[in-house]
Amino acid sequence: MNRPICFFIICFAFATVMSGQSQRSIDAPMPTRQVHLDFHTSEHIPDIGKKFDKKQFQEALKTGKVNHINIFSKGHHGWSYYPTEVGKMHPNLDFDLLGAQLEACHEIGVTAPFYFTIGWSELDVREHPEWTIRDEDGSINAPGYDREAPGDTERPTYLWERLDPSIGTPYHDHIMKQVTEICKKYPDLDGFWFDIYHVAKRNYNDNAKKRMAKEGVDITDTLAVERSHSLALKGHMKALRDLVAKHRPEATVYFNAVTRIEDASFFKERLFDMDTHQDLEDLPTTWGGYNKLPLDAKYHLQQGVPATGMSGKFHMAWGEFGGFKDPDAIKYEAAAMISYGASCNFGDQLHPSGEMDMETYKNIGHAYSYVEKIEDYGPGGMPLSKLGMWLTLDEAADHGVVNMLLETHNDFIVADEKNLNDLELLIIPSRAVLSQEQADTINAWVANGGKLIVFANGALNREENAFLLNVGAEYLKPSDFQFDYTVVKKELTDGIVSTPFLNYDAGLLSKLTTGESLASIREPYFNRTYAKFNGHRETPYKTEDSAYPAIVKNGNVIFFAHQLDQLYYDKGVRLHRDIVNNAIGLLYQKPILNVERLPSAGRVSLLQQSSDKRYVTHLLYGPPLLRGDVSVLEDFLPVPGVSLTLDVPEKITEVIQIPEGSSLPFTQEGSAVKVTVPTFTMHTAIVFKYE
């Protein structure tokens, strides 16, 4: 069977199977105040669980105001924390710790899904090295692993050899037996949280090679190998979903990491469809950042599935013993999760003794006390905007656009062919991902009144040799220069310097056809080389503009020749952000929400909770401070004078500020309702009730 036909059959089979799979509805959110309790314990540590005390465990959860906690059935060292005939119970544990924790949780009304490691399991690797993922050269996939190091050499952090659970492998069969045993042993279980699916995009072990040979995959084709691996993992997930549903139909099932937009190979194959809900893992202090959650939450909520934001009580890293984030930073992160329509989850790591750290739960409780006051106004809501961003799966391009939109308070949703008609303005980042069919759909939408901003290669076909979108210019070629400059014309000059400004990269060269130039490219005299250079860095610009436009306006379309999104992601030039915002202002005339006088570090999120007949605008202000390699939240200053204008078809009957619960005066002109927000600190929500 040839490869395209084989992959079509596989994908069709998954689509057919998933039509019968149940996911939680966005209208039935997950519990709002969660903890993820890591517990990865070495066999070299004695007395595992000796200090576990049900009352102390429960007291910690009550102090933290926790209503949901992930507890451990099997951790990265491969040991199980319950009596097992399939796996191996931790040699230094002498009772059913998992069962005791489950009983403690259920006694106080806390749900407690079981954590189960998949991709990392030291014991399984030790006993079955043939179960591991392999690189092309046949070696075990474990970047940074020094196999010649003496035993007393310091081991790098997060270093594990990686396992292959793909459908049809012995390791998959082993997992199925373990999970079956757990389901039978704990018939009142709440769900499973399966971990570590991000560890490798490709696999060349013997099982994978046999599978790819059957599929007709060219093993030298990297993308084909990635896709085969992704679909084999999806088959494994499907089997686990079915297994759990057979024993406990109402149980939740989540496979960690497959929600990540930046993991394009998994994301394109929609491995996240195997989840009953979506947990969006992050640790914004050191990875992901504080601008990661908005895009992740918007995308997954728009799929109609509830989401949970995940961060940690830790300062620098997941699983950090003794690391503490400031309680107010946890509170801000929790408020942000609620603001973007997600439930909250903060990671902790249980000491091997089994005793809960009460200081941790005091800190989490500080945040969750606030969440209790606002949780009704986030989860269950749907992101709402007439501005959409097309997802390209290029992290710098996508998040460059996201960063600009967040900082200019242009709230957005994720766009695709299905929701174009709900939009006034579409923004396409600078990666060439459009098919001819998608481009035709977008061109027709523009011809029917839609408005479009597109950056550089985002307007090109996938071969990157011609424009697919009607930008009012003919594509010529990439620039021959390392960088160039932009000179802006009057339509976009608000807040922009009139002299040439540096782009740090060179734009695409094009020739105007039906469009008009809003800015010109100014080229340098020459590239910087050993033979020819000027000063420390960039060669100065020539005294005359080139013939090539930097920005083209063609009716309702604005085309940027430069990858300003990626440049903003990497360089953070405010001029680039401001000129894009000026372009948005030229086209975007009827936003649902308009925000004035909120600082650029502030964040805004608009949700509609249709079942409660209300719109909720969340406002956040907590600028991160970079200290060393860590982004710290510390200074929460009062924010006065913010005004909101909401333009919706329903008649607004009351405006309420949350958490205060006080009614606010508002004015209404036509369909637009305007309200001045009382001074707030860190977070507030403005609720617009309608008939």
Salt bridges, closest charged atoms under 4 A:
ASP38 OD1 - HIS36 NE2 3.40
ASP38 OD1 - HIS40 NE2 3.50
GLU43 OE2 - HIS44 NE2 3.99
GLU43 OE2 - ARG126 NH2 3.25
ASP94 OD2 - LYS50 NZ 2.85
GLU103 OE2 - LYS54 NZ 3.29
GLU107 OE2 - LYS54 NZ 2.74
GLU122 OE1 - ARG155 NH2 3.99
ASP124 OD2 - LYS74 NZ 2.68
ASP124 OD1 - HIS174 NE2 3.73
GLU127 OE2 - LYS88 NZ 2.48
GLU130 OE2 - HIS128 ND1 2.99
GLU161 OE2 - ARG147 NH1 2.83
ASP188 OD2 - HIS106 ND1 3.52
ASP190 OD2 - HIS106 NE2 2.69
GLU215 OE2 - ARG211 NE 3.87
ASP221 OD2 - ARG3 NH2 3.63
GLU226 OE2 - ARG202 NH1 2.75
ASP242 OD2 - LYS238 NZ 2.05
GLU250 OE2 - ARG248 NH1 3.04
ASP263 OD1 - LYS201 NZ 3.73
GLU269 OE2 - ARG227 NE 2.95
ASP273 OD2 - ARG270 NE 2.86
ASP279 OD1 - HIS277 NE2 3.50
GLU281 OE1 - ARG260 NH2 2.69
ASP296 OD2 - LYS292 NZ 2.63
ASP328 OD1 - HIS366 NE2 2.76
GLU333 OE2 - LYS325 NZ 2.97
GLU359 OE2 - LYS362 NZ 3.36
GLU372 OE2 - ARG33 NH1 3.84
GLU372 OE1 - LYS65 NZ 3.77
GLU375 OE1 - ARG33 NE 2.99
GLU407 OE1 - ARG577 NH1 2.97
ASP411 OD1 - LYS298 NZ 2.88
ASP416 OD2 - LYS418 NZ 3.37
GLU424 OE2 - LYS451 NZ 2.84
GLU474 OE1 - LYS511 NZ 3.84
ASP480 OD2 - LYS477 NZ 2.98
ASP484 OD1 - HIS562 NE2 2.59
GLU538 OE2 - ARG537 NH2 2.85
ASP545 OD1 - ARG522 NE 2.57
ASP578 OD2 - ARG574 NE 3.12
ASP578 OD1 - ARG577 NE 3.49
GLU596 OE1 - ARG597 NH1 3.60
ASP612 OD2 - ARG614 NH2 3.58
GLU634 OE1 - ARG627 NH1 3.05
GLU654 OE1 - LYS689 NZ 3.93
